[in-house]
């Protein structure tokens, strides 16, 4: 996993850790930055970016995309899928971002991922979850 940081775009954020999302199986497909400022192109809250738009193929908010469909193995919204792994820019592992309790067994789930999942459990609509998360 230490090699993951080489695959992601370079990030610089003073005073915080940038949590990056990758597919769980190969850990090579980048799915966005969970904690980046929404103005950053890689941010999952940048509604004009590849990872924050509801329409882009690589977005966790596109219910028809690889990272947004509840039927995709790589989607955090799939009850049985592997979901995404969460790492920092140095490759340090922070857990998984998935609804699949089995994939999370024995691993702590970070607060950011728990919060997003609680919003999804309550509203089940990715547009609503995205808007609430991204303070729309």
ROMIDO-463027 format. One record per residue: x, y, z of N, C-alpha, C in turn; residue number from 1. Coordinates in Angstrom, 2 decimals, padded with zeros to 5 digits. Each point is the difference from the previous one (the first is absolute). Example, Ala and Ser with C-alpha at 12.3 -4.5 7.8 and 13.67 -1.06 7.14 Angstrom:
2
013.19, -005.69, 007.80, -000.89, 001.19, 000.00, 000.90, 001.20, 000.00, 1;
-000.35, 001.05, -000.72, 000.82, 001.19, 000.06, -000.77, 001.09, 000.73, 2;
END
This chain:
136
000.80, -001.19, 000.00, -000.80, 001.19, 000.00, 000.84, 001.26, 000.00, 1;
001.24, -000.10, 000.38, 000.85, 001.18, 000.04, 000.15, 000.63, -001.38, 2;
-000.24, -000.78, -001.03, 000.13, 000.51, -001.36, -001.21, 000.84, -000.43, 3;
-001.08, -000.04, 000.73, -001.21, 000.74, -000.38, 000.23, 001.48, -000.19, 4;
000.80, 000.60, 000.84, 000.21, 001.44, -000.11, 000.62, 000.38, -001.32, 5;
000.72, -000.91, -000.64, 000.58, 000.29, -001.31, -001.05, 000.06, -001.09, 6;
-001.11, -000.67, 000.22, -001.05, -000.08, -001.02, -000.95, 001.18, 000.04, 7;
-000.09, 000.66, 001.11, -000.93, 001.12, 000.15, 000.67, 001.30, -000.40, 8;
-000.82, 001.00, -000.35, 000.57, 001.32, -000.25, 000.66, 000.53, 001.26, 9;
000.91, 000.92, -000.16, 000.68, 000.59, 001.15, -000.96, 000.90, 000.76, 10;
-000.01, -000.14, 001.32, -000.89, 000.80, 000.83, 000.81, 000.80, 001.00, 11;
-000.44, 001.20, 000.26, 000.65, 000.82, 001.03, -001.09, 000.73, 000.77, 12;
-000.12, -000.33, 001.27, -001.00, 000.65, 000.84, 000.61, 000.25, 001.36, 13;
000.17, 001.24, 000.33, 000.62, 000.34, 001.28, -000.94, -000.32, 001.14, 14;
000.57, -000.58, 001.05, -000.76, -000.21, 001.23, -000.96, -001.17, -000.01, 15;
000.00, -000.85, -001.01, -000.93, -001.12, 000.00, 000.52, -001.17, -000.81, 16;
-000.65, -001.12, 000.20, 000.35, -001.21, -000.75, -001.00, -000.15, -001.12, 17;
000.50, -000.23, -001.17, -000.89, -000.22, -001.12, -000.22, -001.50, -000.18, 18;
-001.25, -000.39, 000.11, -000.35, -001.40, -000.11, -000.44, -000.30, -001.42, 19;
000.67, -000.95, -000.61, -000.21, -000.35, -001.39, -000.74, -001.33, -000.11, 20;
-000.81, -000.12, -001.02, -000.78, -001.21, -000.22, 000.52, -000.75, -001.22, 21;
000.19, -001.32, 000.18, 000.40, -000.88, -001.09, -000.86, -001.26, 000.04, 22;
-000.11, -000.67, -001.15, -000.73, -001.27, -000.01, 000.69, -000.97, 000.94, 23;
-000.79, -000.85, 000.65, 000.55, -000.91, 001.01, 000.75, -001.19, -000.61, 24;
-000.42, -000.43, -001.16, 000.59, -001.21, -000.57, 001.43, 000.22, -000.50, 25;
000.21, 000.98, -000.86, 001.33, 000.23, -000.56, 000.73, 001.16, 000.67, 26;
-000.74, 000.85, 000.65, 000.52, 001.21, 000.65, 000.78, 000.87, -000.97, 27;
-000.47, 000.00, -001.26, 000.63, 000.81, -001.03, -000.96, 000.97, -000.67, 28;
-001.29, -000.22, 000.12, -000.98, 000.89, -000.63, -000.37, 001.09, 001.00, 29;
000.38, 001.23, -000.31, -000.25, 001.14, 000.87, -001.47, 000.40, -000.07, 30;
-000.62, 000.25, 001.16, -001.42, 000.35, 000.06, -000.24, 001.37, 000.65, 31;
001.05, 000.76, 000.22, -000.18, 001.35, 000.52, 000.61, 000.21, 001.37, 32;
-000.07, 001.25, 000.43, 000.52, 000.39, 001.30, -001.17, 000.31, 000.92, 33;
-000.08, -000.73, 001.09, -001.11, 000.10, 000.93, 000.03, 001.29, 000.82, 34;
001.18, 000.48, 000.33, 000.10, 001.14, 000.91, 000.58, 001.26, -000.63, 35;
000.21, 000.01, -001.30, 000.53, 001.19, -000.67, -001.06, 001.10, -000.03, 36;
000.49, 001.23, -000.06, -000.89, 001.14, -000.20, -000.78, -000.19, -001.30, 37;
-001.25, 000.37, 000.00, -000.84, -000.26, -001.18, 000.45, 000.73, -001.24, 38;
000.87, 000.97, 000.11, 000.54, 000.69, -001.18, 001.07, -000.84, -000.71, 39;
000.55, -000.99, 000.70, 001.03, -000.86, -000.59, -000.63, -000.91, -001.06, 40;
000.66, -000.17, -001.14, -000.56, -000.84, -001.07, -000.27, -001.44, 000.42, 41;
000.79, -000.54, 000.96, -000.14, -001.40, 000.42, -001.03, -000.20, 001.10, 42;
-000.56, 001.07, 000.54, -000.92, -000.09, 001.14, -001.32, -000.67, -000.37, 43;
-000.49, -000.84, 000.91, -001.31, -000.64, -000.23, -001.14, 001.01, 000.18, 44;
000.31, 001.19, 000.46, -001.01, 001.05, 000.12, 000.10, 001.06, -001.08, 45;
000.88, -000.18, -000.96, 000.11, 000.94, -001.11, -001.01, -000.41, -001.07, 46;
-001.13, 000.70, -000.05, -001.08, -000.42, -000.90, 000.33, 000.17, -001.47, 47;
001.12, 000.65, -000.32, 000.43, 000.14, -001.39, 001.16, -000.94, -000.32, 48;
000.50, -000.73, 000.99, 001.15, -000.87, -000.20, -000.37, -001.44, -000.34, 49;
001.00, -000.74, -000.41, -000.19, -001.41, -000.38, -000.47, -000.87, 001.16, 50;
000.30, 000.41, 001.23, -000.30, -000.84, 001.16, -001.15, 000.53, 000.85, 51;
-000.49, 001.18, -000.31, -001.07, 000.59, 000.78, -001.30, 000.23, -000.75, 52;
000.05, -000.10, -001.31, -001.19, 000.21, -000.82, -000.90, -001.23, 000.04, 53;
-001.27, 000.22, -000.02, -000.96, -001.11, -000.05, 000.02, -000.72, -001.35, 54;
000.63, 000.61, -001.00, -000.05, -000.53, -001.36, 001.29, -000.68, -000.46, 55;
001.09, 000.23, 000.70, 001.29, -000.52, -000.47, 000.18, -001.48, 000.38, 56;
000.63, -000.74, -000.88, 000.15, -001.45, 000.17, 000.77, -000.39, 001.27, 57;
000.95, 000.83, 000.43, 000.83, -000.33, 001.16, -000.52, 000.53, 001.32, 58;
-001.19, 000.53, 000.00, -000.55, 000.62, 001.20, -000.76, -001.00, 000.87, 59;
000.20, 000.12, 001.31, -000.77, -000.84, 000.94, -001.47, 000.41, 000.02, 60;
-000.31, 001.14, -000.59, -001.39, 000.51, -000.01, -000.76, -000.39, -001.27, 61;
000.65, -000.64, -000.96, -000.66, -000.43, -001.24, -000.55, -001.40, 000.21, 62;
-001.32, -000.11, 000.15, -000.60, -001.30, 000.32, 000.09, -001.01, -001.14, 63;
000.54, 000.42, -001.15, 000.20, -000.91, -001.12, 001.48, -000.30, -000.23, 64;
000.88, 000.62, 000.77, 001.44, -000.15, -000.18, 000.58, -001.11, 000.86, 65;
001.25, -000.33, -000.26, 000.68, -001.08, 000.71, 000.12, 000.25, 001.50, 66;
000.14, 001.26, 000.40, 000.15, 000.31, 001.41, -001.30, 000.46, 000.66, 67;
-001.06, 000.18, -000.77, -001.26, 000.50, 000.55, -001.17, -000.96, -000.07, 68;
000.09, -001.01, -000.83, -001.11, -000.95, -000.14, -000.07, -000.94, 001.20, 69;
-001.19, -000.20, 000.51, -000.13, -000.93, 001.14, 000.19, -001.45, -000.42, 70;
000.23, -000.23, -001.31, 000.24, -001.35, -000.50, 001.47, -000.24, -000.35, 71;
000.81, 001.03, 000.04, 001.41, -000.12, -000.36, 000.84, -000.48, 001.18, 72;
000.91, -000.90, -000.26, 000.91, -000.53, 001.02, 000.84, 001.11, 000.63, 73;
000.33, 001.03, -000.78, 000.84, 001.09, 000.45, -000.76, 001.14, 000.68, 74;
-001.29, -000.12, 000.10, -000.80, 001.08, 000.56, -000.17, -000.15, 001.52, 75;
000.15, 001.10, 000.73, -000.25, -000.07, 001.44, -001.46, -000.25, 000.33, 76;
-000.89, 000.20, -000.97, -001.44, -000.14, 000.24, -000.49, -001.43, -000.20, 77;
000.86, -000.91, -000.42, -000.34, -001.40, -000.23, 000.12, -000.77, 001.32, 78;
-001.09, -000.62, 000.42, -000.02, -000.76, 001.26, 000.98, -001.16, 000.02, 79;
000.31, -000.56, -001.17, 000.84, -001.19, -000.06, 001.35, 000.25, -000.66, 80;
000.25, 001.21, -000.50, 001.24, 000.31, -000.72, 001.16, 000.31, 000.93, 81;
001.15, 000.12, -000.60, 001.21, 000.35, 000.74, 000.05, 001.49, 000.31, 82;
-000.64, 000.81, -000.83, 000.00, 001.44, 000.21, 001.34, 000.62, -000.32, 83;
000.38, 000.99, 000.80, 001.22, 000.76, -000.22, 000.89, -000.07, 001.23, 84;
001.30, 000.16, -000.22, 000.91, 000.14, 001.13, 000.31, 001.48, 000.18, 85;
000.29, 000.37, 001.24, 000.31, 001.38, 000.34, 001.46, 000.04, 000.44, 86;
000.78, 000.83, -000.68, 001.42, 000.16, 000.32, 000.35, 001.50, -000.02, 87;
001.12, 000.33, 000.62, 000.48, 001.38, -000.13, 000.98, 000.07, -001.16, 88;
000.54, 001.18, -000.24, 000.89, 000.19, -001.16, 001.31, -000.78, 000.12, 89;
000.31, -000.49, 001.19, 001.20, -000.83, 000.19, -000.30, -001.49, -000.09, 90;
-001.27, -000.34, -000.17, -000.39, -001.39, -000.13, -000.43, -000.66, 001.30, 91;
-000.05, 000.76, 001.10, -000.44, -000.57, 001.27, -001.48, -000.37, -000.08, 92;
-000.32, -001.21, 000.37, -001.35, -000.55, -000.09, -000.85, 000.49, 001.17, 93;
-001.22, 000.48, -000.31, -000.92, 000.49, 001.03, -001.29, -000.82, 000.07, 94;
-000.09, -001.06, -000.77, -001.18, -000.85, 000.02, -000.71, -000.03, -001.34, 95;
-001.18, -000.55, 000.05, -000.80, -000.12, -001.22, -001.21, 000.92, 000.07, 96;
-000.44, 000.38, -001.18, -001.22, 000.79, -000.15, -000.98, -000.90, -000.73, 97;
-000.83, -000.69, 000.79, -000.93, -000.97, -000.56, -001.15, -000.26, 000.97, 98;
-001.12, -000.40, -000.54, -001.14, -000.42, 000.81, 000.13, -001.46, 000.41, 99;
000.91, -000.72, -000.62, 000.19, -001.42, 000.24, 000.66, -000.22, 001.37, 100;
-000.78, -000.44, 000.96, 000.52, -000.22, 001.36, 001.09, -001.06, 000.02, 101;
-000.08, -000.99, -000.85, 001.01, -001.05, -000.05, 001.35, 000.55, -000.45, 102;
-000.01, 000.90, -000.96, 001.25, 000.61, -000.49, 000.64, 000.87, 001.08, 103;
-000.83, 000.55, 000.89, 000.50, 000.86, 001.07, 000.33, -000.76, 001.28, 104;
-000.25, -001.29, 000.03, 000.20, -000.78, 001.21, 001.42, 000.17, 000.55, 105;
000.08, 000.36, 001.27, 001.28, 000.13, 000.66, 000.75, 001.28, -000.30, 106;
-000.62, 000.89, -000.77, 000.65, 001.25, -000.34, -000.82, 001.17, 000.53, 107;
000.64, 000.98, 000.56, -000.76, 001.18, 000.42, -000.45, 000.77, -001.24, 108;
-001.17, 000.57, 000.08, -000.51, 000.81, -001.10, 000.17, 001.46, 000.42, 109;
000.68, 000.77, -000.83, 000.26, 001.39, 000.38, -001.30, 000.80, 000.04, 110;
000.01, 001.05, 000.76, -001.20, 000.81, 000.23, -000.60, 000.53, -001.29, 111;
000.82, 000.44, -000.95, -000.51, 000.53, -001.26, -000.83, -001.04, -000.75, 112;
000.51, -001.20, -000.09, -000.71, -001.07, -000.69, -001.26, -000.40, 000.76, 113;
000.07, -000.07, 001.33, -001.19, -000.33, 000.80, -001.10, 001.04, -000.21, 114;
000.40, 001.28, -000.01, -000.96, 001.08, -000.18, -000.70, -000.10, -001.37, 115;
000.78, -000.22, -001.05, -000.58, -000.11, -001.34, -000.94, -001.19, -000.07, 116;
000.41, -001.13, 000.58, -000.86, -001.18, -000.01, -001.28, 000.23, 000.80, 117;
000.08, 000.74, 001.10, -001.21, 000.28, 000.77, -000.96, 000.87, -000.81, 118;
000.53, 000.93, -000.78, -000.85, 000.81, -000.87, -000.65, -000.88, -001.08, 119;
000.79, -000.91, -000.56, -000.54, -000.89, -001.02, -001.08, -000.92, 000.57, 120;
000.23, -000.53, 001.18, -001.00, -000.87, 000.64, -001.31, 000.76, 000.24, 121;
000.12, 001.26, 000.35, -001.19, 000.80, 000.30, -000.74, 000.44, -001.26, 122;
000.73, 000.43, -001.03, -000.65, 000.59, -001.18, 000.00, -000.88, -001.25, 123;
000.93, -000.91, -000.14, 000.16, -000.92, -001.13, 000.05, 000.66, -001.38, 124;
000.07, 001.27, -000.07, 000.07, 000.74, -001.25, 001.38, 000.68, -000.05, 125;
000.82, -000.40, -000.98, 001.36, 000.53, -000.07, 000.03, 001.51, -000.19, 126;
-000.97, 000.56, -000.70, -000.04, 001.46, -000.18, -000.22, 000.71, 001.33, 127;
-000.88, -000.54, 000.81, -000.26, 000.59, 001.32, 001.23, -000.15, 000.89, 128;
000.60, -001.17, 000.00, 001.19, -000.25, 000.82, 001.12, 000.95, -000.43, 129;
000.21, 000.12, -001.30, 001.04, 000.88, -000.50, -000.25, 001.44, 000.43, 130;
-001.22, 000.46, -000.16, -000.33, 001.38, 000.39, 000.19, 000.23, 001.50, 131;
-000.40, -000.94, 000.81, 000.16, 000.15, 001.46, 001.48, -000.03, 000.38, 132;
000.75, -000.90, -000.60, 001.42, -000.11, 000.31, 000.77, 001.23, -000.46, 133;
-000.33, 000.47, -001.15, 000.75, 001.10, -000.60, -000.57, 001.37, 000.32, 134;
-000.96, 000.03, 000.95, -000.58, 001.24, 000.52, -000.63, 000.86, -001.08, 135;
-000.86, -000.60, -000.75, -000.72, 000.72, -001.06, -001.18, 000.69, 000.58, 136;
END
